[in-house]
């Protein structure tokens, strides 16, 4: 997910998307521990997406606190 797409999401959508991505990441990690997945770099990509989403959510929280 690109940064431009993330910025267009509402705050509630960000929170929902974070939950979805975290669940997906958990499943990927579990599947990879049981048997190697075809594309292990998808774990890294998913982890970075979660970080981008959390960063945007946190920056919005800070912006709201300053108002």
N, CA, C and O atoms as a Maestro MAE file, in Angstrom:
{
 s_m_m2io_version
 :::
 2.0.0
}

f_m_ct {
 s_m_title
 :::
 protein
 m_atom[268] {
  # First column is atom index #
  i_m_mmod_type
  r_m_x_coord
  r_m_y_coord
  r_m_z_coord
  i_m_residue_number
  s_m_chain_name
  s_m_pdb_residue_name
  s_m_pdb_atom_name
  i_m_atomic_number
  :::
  1 25 0.855 -1.173 0.000 1 A "UNK " " N  " 7
  2 3 0.000 0.000 0.000 1 A "UNK " " CA " 6
  3 2 0.895 1.228 0.000 1 A "UNK " " C  " 6
  4 15 1.839 1.334 0.784 1 A "UNK " " O  " 8
  5 25 0.582 2.139 -0.885 2 A "UNK " " N  " 7
  6 3 1.396 3.335 -1.029 2 A "UNK " " CA " 6
  7 2 1.001 4.394 0.000 2 A "UNK " " C  " 6
  8 15 -0.106 4.386 0.538 2 A "UNK " " O  " 8
  9 25 1.927 5.290 0.249 3 A "UNK " " N  " 7
  10 3 1.708 6.339 1.241 3 A "UNK " " CA " 6
  11 2 0.554 7.255 0.840 3 A "UNK " " C  " 6
  12 15 -0.196 7.715 1.701 3 A "UNK " " O  " 8
  13 25 0.406 7.523 -0.456 4 A "UNK " " N  " 7
  14 3 -0.698 8.381 -0.911 4 A "UNK " " CA " 6
  15 2 -2.043 7.742 -0.595 4 A "UNK " " C  " 6
  16 15 -2.991 8.423 -0.206 4 A "UNK " " O  " 8
  17 25 -2.112 6.421 -0.766 5 A "UNK " " N  " 7
  18 3 -3.348 5.702 -0.474 5 A "UNK " " CA " 6
  19 2 -3.658 5.728 1.020 5 A "UNK " " C  " 6
  20 15 -4.815 5.845 1.423 5 A "UNK " " O  " 8
  21 25 -2.634 5.622 1.817 6 A "UNK " " N  " 7
  22 3 -2.811 5.615 3.271 6 A "UNK " " CA " 6
  23 2 -3.324 6.960 3.751 6 A "UNK " " C  " 6
  24 15 -4.194 7.017 4.620 6 A "UNK " " O  " 8
  25 25 -2.795 8.043 3.198 7 A "UNK " " N  " 7
  26 3 -3.208 9.383 3.625 7 A "UNK " " CA " 6
  27 2 -4.657 9.673 3.278 7 A "UNK " " C  " 6
  28 15 -5.283 10.510 3.929 7 A "UNK " " O  " 8
  29 25 -5.209 9.007 2.272 8 A "UNK " " N  " 7
  30 3 -6.586 9.236 1.860 8 A "UNK " " CA " 6
  31 2 -7.592 8.501 2.740 8 A "UNK " " C  " 6
  32 15 -8.783 8.810 2.699 8 A "UNK " " O  " 8
  33 25 -7.135 7.536 3.532 9 A "UNK " " N  " 7
  34 3 -8.035 6.780 4.395 9 A "UNK " " CA " 6
  35 2 -8.473 7.616 5.591 9 A "UNK " " C  " 6
  36 15 -7.739 8.487 6.058 9 A "UNK " " O  " 8
  37 25 -9.666 7.344 6.075 10 A "UNK " " N  " 7
  38 3 -10.118 8.017 7.296 10 A "UNK " " CA " 6
  39 2 -9.443 7.351 8.493 10 A "UNK " " C  " 6
  40 15 -8.844 6.284 8.364 10 A "UNK " " O  " 8
  41 25 -9.544 7.978 9.635 11 A "UNK " " N  " 7
  42 3 -8.901 7.451 10.841 11 A "UNK " " CA " 6
  43 2 -9.491 6.099 11.226 11 A "UNK " " C  " 6
  44 15 -8.758 5.192 11.621 11 A "UNK " " O  " 8
  45 25 -10.798 5.960 11.114 12 A "UNK " " N  " 7
  46 3 -11.436 4.679 11.440 12 A "UNK " " CA " 6
  47 2 -10.994 3.589 10.469 12 A "UNK " " C  " 6
  48 15 -10.767 2.446 10.866 12 A "UNK " " O  " 8
  49 25 -10.874 3.954 9.194 13 A "UNK " " N  " 7
  50 3 -10.405 2.988 8.196 13 A "UNK " " CA " 6
  51 2 -8.963 2.572 8.476 13 A "UNK " " C  " 6
  52 15 -8.594 1.415 8.279 13 A "UNK " " O  " 8
  53 25 -8.161 3.514 8.931 14 A "UNK " " N  " 7
  54 3 -6.772 3.189 9.283 14 A "UNK " " CA " 6
  55 2 -6.729 2.141 10.382 14 A "UNK " " C  " 6
  56 15 -5.981 1.168 10.290 14 A "UNK " " O  " 8
  57 25 -7.523 2.336 11.413 15 A "UNK " " N  " 7
  58 3 -7.540 1.387 12.533 15 A "UNK " " CA " 6
  59 2 -7.986 0.003 12.068 15 A "UNK " " C  " 6
  60 15 -7.419 -1.010 12.477 15 A "UNK " " O  " 8
  61 25 -9.008 -0.032 11.210 16 A "UNK " " N  " 7
  62 3 -9.481 -1.315 10.681 16 A "UNK " " CA " 6
  63 2 -8.420 -1.978 9.819 16 A "UNK " " C  " 6
  64 15 -8.195 -3.185 9.914 16 A "UNK " " O  " 8
  65 25 -7.777 -1.191 8.986 17 A "UNK " " N  " 7
  66 3 -6.756 -1.722 8.093 17 A "UNK " " CA " 6
  67 2 -5.566 -2.248 8.891 17 A "UNK " " C  " 6
  68 15 -4.968 -3.255 8.511 17 A "UNK " " O  " 8
  69 25 -5.214 -1.580 9.995 18 A "UNK " " N  " 7
  70 3 -4.118 -2.054 10.843 18 A "UNK " " CA " 6
  71 2 -4.456 -3.429 11.405 18 A "UNK " " C  " 6
  72 15 -3.613 -4.326 11.401 18 A "UNK " " O  " 8
  73 25 -5.682 -3.598 11.888 19 A "UNK " " N  " 7
  74 3 -6.093 -4.905 12.428 19 A "UNK " " CA " 6
  75 2 -6.007 -5.989 11.362 19 A "UNK " " C  " 6
  76 15 -5.499 -7.080 11.620 19 A "UNK " " O  " 8
  77 25 -6.503 -5.689 10.168 20 A "UNK " " N  " 7
  78 3 -6.477 -6.659 9.081 20 A "UNK " " CA " 6
  79 2 -5.051 -7.049 8.720 20 A "UNK " " C  " 6
  80 15 -4.740 -8.229 8.559 20 A "UNK " " O  " 8
  81 25 -4.188 -6.043 8.595 21 A "UNK " " N  " 7
  82 3 -2.799 -6.309 8.207 21 A "UNK " " CA " 6
  83 2 -2.054 -7.088 9.286 21 A "UNK " " C  " 6
  84 15 -1.236 -7.954 8.975 21 A "UNK " " O  " 8
  85 25 -2.334 -6.785 10.550 22 A "UNK " " N  " 7
  86 3 -1.683 -7.523 11.640 22 A "UNK " " CA " 6
  87 2 -2.120 -8.984 11.642 22 A "UNK " " C  " 6
  88 15 -1.304 -9.882 11.854 22 A "UNK " " O  " 8
  89 25 -3.419 -9.219 11.404 23 A "UNK " " N  " 7
  90 3 -3.903 -10.595 11.323 23 A "UNK " " CA " 6
  91 2 -3.256 -11.326 10.154 23 A "UNK " " C  " 6
  92 15 -2.856 -12.484 10.283 23 A "UNK " " O  " 8
  93 25 -3.156 -10.661 9.035 24 A "UNK " " N  " 7
  94 3 -2.528 -11.245 7.862 24 A "UNK " " CA " 6
  95 2 -1.059 -11.572 8.131 24 A "UNK " " C  " 6
  96 15 -0.561 -12.625 7.732 24 A "UNK " " O  " 8
  97 25 -0.381 -10.660 8.808 25 A "UNK " " N  " 7
  98 3 1.026 -10.878 9.147 25 A "UNK " " CA " 6
  99 2 1.180 -12.072 10.078 25 A "UNK " " C  " 6
  100 15 2.100 -12.873 9.907 25 A "UNK " " O  " 8
  101 25 0.305 -12.202 11.048 26 A "UNK " " N  " 7
  102 3 0.351 -13.340 11.971 26 A "UNK " " CA " 6
  103 2 0.179 -14.658 11.224 26 A "UNK " " C  " 6
  104 15 0.893 -15.628 11.478 26 A "UNK " " O  " 8
  105 25 -0.778 -14.678 10.300 27 A "UNK " " N  " 7
  106 3 -1.015 -15.892 9.518 27 A "UNK " " CA " 6
  107 2 0.182 -16.230 8.647 27 A "UNK " " C  " 6
  108 15 0.570 -17.393 8.534 27 A "UNK " " O  " 8
  109 25 0.769 -15.205 8.030 28 A "UNK " " N  " 7
  110 3 1.952 -15.439 7.196 28 A "UNK " " CA " 6
  111 2 3.101 -16.019 8.017 28 A "UNK " " C  " 6
  112 15 3.765 -16.963 7.588 28 A "UNK " " O  " 8
  113 25 3.327 -15.457 9.183 29 A "UNK " " N  " 7
  114 3 4.413 -15.944 10.044 29 A "UNK " " CA " 6
  115 2 4.163 -17.382 10.481 29 A "UNK " " C  " 6
  116 15 5.086 -18.197 10.499 29 A "UNK " " O  " 8
  117 25 2.919 -17.695 10.833 30 A "UNK " " N  " 7
  118 3 2.588 -19.049 11.258 30 A "UNK " " CA " 6
  119 2 2.773 -20.031 10.106 30 A "UNK " " C  " 6
  120 15 3.375 -21.092 10.278 30 A "UNK " " O  " 8
  121 25 2.256 -19.676 8.938 31 A "UNK " " N  " 7
  122 3 2.411 -20.548 7.775 31 A "UNK " " CA " 6
  123 2 3.879 -20.748 7.418 31 A "UNK " " C  " 6
  124 15 4.280 -21.839 7.015 31 A "UNK " " O  " 8
  125 25 4.669 -19.709 7.565 32 A "UNK " " N  " 7
  126 3 6.089 -19.803 7.242 32 A "UNK " " CA " 6
  127 2 6.833 -20.674 8.254 32 A "UNK " " C  " 6
  128 15 7.791 -21.360 7.897 32 A "UNK " " O  " 8
  129 25 6.401 -20.650 9.500 33 A "UNK " " N  " 7
  130 3 7.079 -21.477 10.504 33 A "UNK " " CA " 6
  131 2 6.743 -22.954 10.322 33 A "UNK " " C  " 6
  132 15 7.561 -23.822 10.627 33 A "UNK " " O  " 8
  133 25 5.549 -23.237 9.829 34 A "UNK " " N  " 7
  134 3 5.147 -24.623 9.613 34 A "UNK " " CA " 6
  135 2 5.829 -25.185 8.363 34 A "UNK " " C  " 6
  136 15 6.455 -26.244 8.403 34 A "UNK " " O  " 8
  137 25 5.695 -24.464 7.272 35 A "UNK " " N  " 7
  138 3 6.368 -24.858 6.036 35 A "UNK " " CA " 6
  139 2 6.743 -23.583 5.295 35 A "UNK " " C  " 6
  140 15 5.961 -22.632 5.260 35 A "UNK " " O  " 8
  141 25 7.912 -23.555 4.712 36 A "UNK " " N  " 7
  142 3 8.370 -22.323 4.048 36 A "UNK " " CA " 6
  143 2 7.382 -21.861 2.971 36 A "UNK " " C  " 6
  144 15 6.929 -22.651 2.142 36 A "UNK " " O  " 8
  145 25 7.064 -20.573 3.003 37 A "UNK " " N  " 7
  146 3 6.172 -20.033 1.983 37 A "UNK " " CA " 6
  147 2 6.980 -19.686 0.741 37 A "UNK " " C  " 6
  148 15 8.200 -19.533 0.803 37 A "UNK " " O  " 8
  149 25 6.280 -19.562 -0.396 38 A "UNK " " N  " 7
  150 3 6.965 -19.303 -1.663 38 A "UNK " " CA " 6
  151 2 7.719 -17.988 -1.676 38 A "UNK " " C  " 6
  152 15 8.845 -17.909 -2.168 38 A "UNK " " O  " 8
  153 25 7.083 -16.943 -1.125 39 A "UNK " " N  " 7
  154 3 7.674 -15.611 -1.187 39 A "UNK " " CA " 6
  155 2 7.843 -15.049 0.230 39 A "UNK " " C  " 6
  156 15 6.963 -14.335 0.711 39 A "UNK " " O  " 8
  157 25 8.946 -15.356 0.901 40 A "UNK " " N  " 7
  158 3 9.129 -14.872 2.266 40 A "UNK " " CA " 6
  159 2 9.268 -13.354 2.362 40 A "UNK " " C  " 6
  160 15 9.133 -12.793 3.450 40 A "UNK " " O  " 8
  161 25 9.533 -12.686 1.251 41 A "UNK " " N  " 7
  162 3 9.631 -11.229 1.298 41 A "UNK " " CA " 6
  163 2 8.261 -10.585 1.504 41 A "UNK " " C  " 6
  164 15 8.177 -9.397 1.815 41 A "UNK " " O  " 8
  165 25 7.190 -11.358 1.335 42 A "UNK " " N  " 7
  166 3 5.851 -10.823 1.585 42 A "UNK " " CA " 6
  167 2 5.666 -10.533 3.070 42 A "UNK " " C  " 6
  168 15 4.884 -9.656 3.437 42 A "UNK " " O  " 8
  169 25 6.372 -11.255 3.921 43 A "UNK " " N  " 7
  170 3 6.320 -10.990 5.367 43 A "UNK " " CA " 6
  171 2 6.904 -9.605 5.643 43 A "UNK " " C  " 6
  172 15 6.333 -8.820 6.400 43 A "UNK " " O  " 8
  173 25 8.026 -9.322 5.033 44 A "UNK " " N  " 7
  174 3 8.669 -8.023 5.209 44 A "UNK " " CA " 6
  175 2 7.793 -6.901 4.671 44 A "UNK " " C  " 6
  176 15 7.649 -5.861 5.313 44 A "UNK " " O  " 8
  177 25 7.213 -7.104 3.508 45 A "UNK " " N  " 7
  178 3 6.352 -6.092 2.900 45 A "UNK " " CA " 6
  179 2 5.130 -5.826 3.774 45 A "UNK " " C  " 6
  180 15 4.714 -4.680 3.942 45 A "UNK " " O  " 8
  181 25 4.568 -6.884 4.321 46 A "UNK " " N  " 7
  182 3 3.397 -6.749 5.182 46 A "UNK " " CA " 6
  183 2 3.759 -6.005 6.468 46 A "UNK " " C  " 6
  184 15 3.001 -5.157 6.937 46 A "UNK " " O  " 8
  185 25 4.917 -6.328 7.030 47 A "UNK " " N  " 7
  186 3 5.367 -5.663 8.253 47 A "UNK " " CA " 6
  187 2 5.588 -4.167 8.018 47 A "UNK " " C  " 6
  188 15 5.269 -3.345 8.877 47 A "UNK " " O  " 8
  189 25 6.129 -3.823 6.865 48 A "UNK " " N  " 7
  190 3 6.356 -2.416 6.536 48 A "UNK " " CA " 6
  191 2 5.035 -1.681 6.309 48 A "UNK " " C  " 6
  192 15 4.915 -0.504 6.650 48 A "UNK " " O  " 8
  193 25 4.058 -2.358 5.744 49 A "UNK " " N  " 7
  194 3 2.741 -1.750 5.548 49 A "UNK " " CA " 6
  195 2 2.098 -1.442 6.894 49 A "UNK " " C  " 6
  196 15 1.503 -0.380 7.075 49 A "UNK " " O  " 8
  197 25 2.218 -2.368 7.834 50 A "UNK " " N  " 7
  198 3 1.680 -2.139 9.179 50 A "UNK " " CA " 6
  199 2 2.364 -0.929 9.804 50 A "UNK " " C  " 6
  200 15 1.705 -0.105 10.438 50 A "UNK " " O  " 8
  201 25 3.652 -0.818 9.635 51 A "UNK " " N  " 7
  202 3 4.393 0.309 10.203 51 A "UNK " " CA " 6
  203 2 3.956 1.624 9.573 51 A "UNK " " C  " 6
  204 15 3.820 2.630 10.270 51 A "UNK " " O  " 8
  205 25 3.734 1.628 8.261 52 A "UNK " " N  " 7
  206 3 3.274 2.850 7.589 52 A "UNK " " CA " 6
  207 2 1.906 3.278 8.106 52 A "UNK " " C  " 6
  208 15 1.668 4.460 8.355 52 A "UNK " " O  " 8
  209 25 1.009 2.306 8.264 53 A "UNK " " N  " 7
  210 3 -0.331 2.601 8.758 53 A "UNK " " CA " 6
  211 2 -0.284 3.149 10.182 53 A "UNK " " C  " 6
  212 15 -0.967 4.121 10.506 53 A "UNK " " O  " 8
  213 25 0.529 2.518 11.028 54 A "UNK " " N  " 7
  214 3 0.635 2.971 12.414 54 A "UNK " " CA " 6
  215 2 1.256 4.356 12.498 54 A "UNK " " C  " 6
  216 15 0.860 5.159 13.343 54 A "UNK " " O  " 8
  217 25 2.215 4.643 11.641 55 A "UNK " " N  " 7
  218 3 2.853 5.958 11.626 55 A "UNK " " CA " 6
  219 2 1.846 7.040 11.260 55 A "UNK " " C  " 6
  220 15 1.809 8.096 11.890 55 A "UNK " " O  " 8
  221 25 1.035 6.781 10.248 56 A "UNK " " N  " 7
  222 3 0.028 7.757 9.829 56 A "UNK " " CA " 6
  223 2 -1.012 7.968 10.930 56 A "UNK " " C  " 6
  224 15 -1.418 9.099 11.196 56 A "UNK " " O  " 8
  225 25 -1.438 6.884 11.565 57 A "UNK " " N  " 7
  226 3 -2.417 6.999 12.647 57 A "UNK " " CA " 6
  227 2 -1.844 7.812 13.803 57 A "UNK " " C  " 6
  228 15 -2.534 8.660 14.370 57 A "UNK " " O  " 8
  229 25 -0.604 7.560 14.148 58 A "UNK " " N  " 7
  230 3 0.038 8.289 15.248 58 A "UNK " " CA " 6
  231 2 0.214 9.766 14.901 58 A "UNK " " C  " 6
  232 15 0.011 10.626 15.758 58 A "UNK " " O  " 8
  233 25 0.586 10.069 13.669 59 A "UNK " " N  " 7
  234 3 0.753 11.473 13.288 59 A "UNK " " CA " 6
  235 2 -0.578 12.211 13.336 59 A "UNK " " C  " 6
  236 15 -0.621 13.394 13.673 59 A "UNK " " O  " 8
  237 25 -1.655 11.526 13.002 60 A "UNK " " N  " 7
  238 3 -2.977 12.150 13.111 60 A "UNK " " CA " 6
  239 2 -3.356 12.384 14.567 60 A "UNK " " C  " 6
  240 15 -3.961 13.406 14.892 60 A "UNK " " O  " 8
  241 25 -3.009 11.453 15.441 61 A "UNK " " N  " 7
  242 3 -3.295 11.625 16.862 61 A "UNK " " CA " 6
  243 2 -2.523 12.810 17.427 61 A "UNK " " C  " 6
  244 15 -3.061 13.578 18.224 61 A "UNK " " O  " 8
  245 25 -1.279 12.961 17.024 62 A "UNK " " N  " 7
  246 3 -0.465 14.082 17.495 62 A "UNK " " CA " 6
  247 2 -1.027 15.401 16.974 62 A "UNK " " C  " 6
  248 15 -1.070 16.389 17.706 62 A "UNK " " O  " 8
  249 25 -1.458 15.422 15.707 63 A "UNK " " N  " 7
  250 3 -2.027 16.620 15.122 63 A "UNK " " CA " 6
  251 2 -3.314 17.025 15.848 63 A "UNK " " C  " 6
  252 15 -3.555 18.214 16.057 63 A "UNK " " O  " 8
  253 25 -4.121 16.070 16.223 64 A "UNK " " N  " 7
  254 3 -5.358 16.349 16.955 64 A "UNK " " CA " 6
  255 2 -5.061 16.874 18.349 64 A "UNK " " C  " 6
  256 15 -5.775 17.742 18.852 64 A "UNK " " O  " 8
  257 25 -4.020 16.359 18.974 65 A "UNK " " N  " 7
  258 3 -3.662 16.779 20.328 65 A "UNK " " CA " 6
  259 2 -3.162 18.226 20.334 65 A "UNK " " C  " 6
  260 15 -3.357 18.942 21.316 65 A "UNK " " O  " 8
  261 25 -2.526 18.656 19.259 66 A "UNK " " N  " 7
  262 3 -1.988 20.018 19.186 66 A "UNK " " CA " 6
  263 2 -3.075 21.063 18.971 66 A "UNK " " C  " 6
  264 15 -2.880 22.243 19.262 66 A "UNK " " O  " 8
  265 25 -4.232 20.618 18.456 67 A "UNK " " N  " 7
  266 3 -5.299 21.598 18.169 67 A "UNK " " CA " 6
  267 2 -5.985 22.088 19.404 67 A "UNK " " C  " 6
  268 15 -6.898 22.910 19.319 67 A "UNK " " O  " 8
  :::
 }
 m_bond[267] {
  # First column is bond index #
  i_m_from
  i_m_to
  i_m_order
  :::
  1 1 2 1
  2 2 3 1
  3 3 4 2
  4 3 5 1
  5 5 6 1
  6 6 7 1
  7 7 8 2
  8 7 9 1
  9 9 10 1
  10 10 11 1
  11 11 12 2
  12 11 13 1
  13 13 14 1
  14 14 15 1
  15 15 16 2
  16 15 17 1
  17 17 18 1
  18 18 19 1
  19 19 20 2
  20 19 21 1
  21 21 22 1
  22 22 23 1
  23 23 24 2
  24 23 25 1
  25 25 26 1
  26 26 27 1
  27 27 28 2
  28 27 29 1
  29 29 30 1
  30 30 31 1
  31 31 32 2
  32 31 33 1
  33 33 34 1
  34 34 35 1
  35 35 36 2
  36 35 37 1
  37 37 38 1
  38 38 39 1
  39 39 40 2
  40 39 41 1
  41 41 42 1
  42 42 43 1
  43 43 44 2
  44 43 45 1
  45 45 46 1
  46 46 47 1
  47 47 48 2
  48 47 49 1
  49 49 50 1
  50 50 51 1
  51 51 52 2
  52 51 53 1
  53 53 54 1
  54 54 55 1
  55 55 56 2
  56 55 57 1
  57 57 58 1
  58 58 59 1
  59 59 60 2
  60 59 61 1
  61 61 62 1
  62 62 63 1
  63 63 64 2
  64 63 65 1
  65 65 66 1
  66 66 67 1
  67 67 68 2
  68 67 69 1
  69 69 70 1
  70 70 71 1
  71 71 72 2
  72 71 73 1
  73 73 74 1
  74 74 75 1
  75 75 76 2
  76 75 77 1
  77 77 78 1
  78 78 79 1
  79 79 80 2
  80 79 81 1
  81 81 82 1
  82 82 83 1
  83 83 84 2
  84 83 85 1
  85 85 86 1
  86 86 87 1
  87 87 88 2
  88 87 89 1
  89 89 90 1
  90 90 91 1
  91 91 92 2
  92 91 93 1
  93 93 94 1
  94 94 95 1
  95 95 96 2
  96 95 97 1
  97 97 98 1
  98 98 99 1
  99 99 100 2
  100 99 101 1
  101 101 102 1
  102 102 103 1
  103 103 104 2
  104 103 105 1
  105 105 106 1
  106 106 107 1
  107 107 108 2
  108 107 109 1
  109 109 110 1
  110 110 111 1
  111 111 112 2
  112 111 113 1
  113 113 114 1
  114 114 115 1
  115 115 116 2
  116 115 117 1
  117 117 118 1
  118 118 119 1
  119 119 120 2
  120 119 121 1
  121 121 122 1
  122 122 123 1
  123 123 124 2
  124 123 125 1
  125 125 126 1
  126 126 127 1
  127 127 128 2
  128 127 129 1
  129 129 130 1
  130 130 131 1
  131 131 132 2
  132 131 133 1
  133 133 134 1
  134 134 135 1
  135 135 136 2
  136 135 137 1
  137 137 138 1
  138 138 139 1
  139 139 140 2
  140 139 141 1
  141 141 142 1
  142 142 143 1
  143 143 144 2
  144 143 145 1
  145 145 146 1
  146 146 147 1
  147 147 148 2
  148 147 149 1
  149 149 150 1
  150 150 151 1
  151 151 152 2
  152 151 153 1
  153 153 154 1
  154 154 155 1
  155 155 156 2
  156 155 157 1
  157 157 158 1
  158 158 159 1
  159 159 160 2
  160 159 161 1
  161 161 162 1
  162 162 163 1
  163 163 164 2
  164 163 165 1
  165 165 166 1
  166 166 167 1
  167 167 168 2
  168 167 169 1
  169 169 170 1
  170 170 171 1
  171 171 172 2
  172 171 173 1
  173 173 174 1
  174 174 175 1
  175 175 176 2
  176 175 177 1
  177 177 178 1
  178 178 179 1
  179 179 180 2
  180 179 181 1
  181 181 182 1
  182 182 183 1
  183 183 184 2
  184 183 185 1
  185 185 186 1
  186 186 187 1
  187 187 188 2
  188 187 189 1
  189 189 190 1
  190 190 191 1
  191 191 192 2
  192 191 193 1
  193 193 194 1
  194 194 195 1
  195 195 196 2
  196 195 197 1
  197 197 198 1
  198 198 199 1
  199 199 200 2
  200 199 201 1
  201 201 202 1
  202 202 203 1
  203 203 204 2
  204 203 205 1
  205 205 206 1
  206 206 207 1
  207 207 208 2
  208 207 209 1
  209 209 210 1
  210 210 211 1
  211 211 212 2
  212 211 213 1
  213 213 214 1
  214 214 215 1
  215 215 216 2
  216 215 217 1
  217 217 218 1
  218 218 219 1
  219 219 220 2
  220 219 221 1
  221 221 222 1
  222 222 223 1
  223 223 224 2
  224 223 225 1
  225 225 226 1
  226 226 227 1
  227 227 228 2
  228 227 229 1
  229 229 230 1
  230 230 231 1
  231 231 232 2
  232 231 233 1
  233 233 234 1
  234 234 235 1
  235 235 236 2
  236 235 237 1
  237 237 238 1
  238 238 239 1
  239 239 240 2
  240 239 241 1
  241 241 242 1
  242 242 243 1
  243 243 244 2
  244 243 245 1
  245 245 246 1
  246 246 247 1
  247 247 248 2
  248 247 249 1
  249 249 250 1
  250 250 251 1
  251 251 252 2
  252 251 253 1
  253 253 254 1
  254 254 255 1
  255 255 256 2
  256 255 257 1
  257 257 258 1
  258 258 259 1
  259 259 260 2
  260 259 261 1
  261 261 262 1
  262 262 263 1
  263 263 264 2
  264 263 265 1
  265 265 266 1
  266 266 267 1
  267 267 268 2
  :::
 }
}
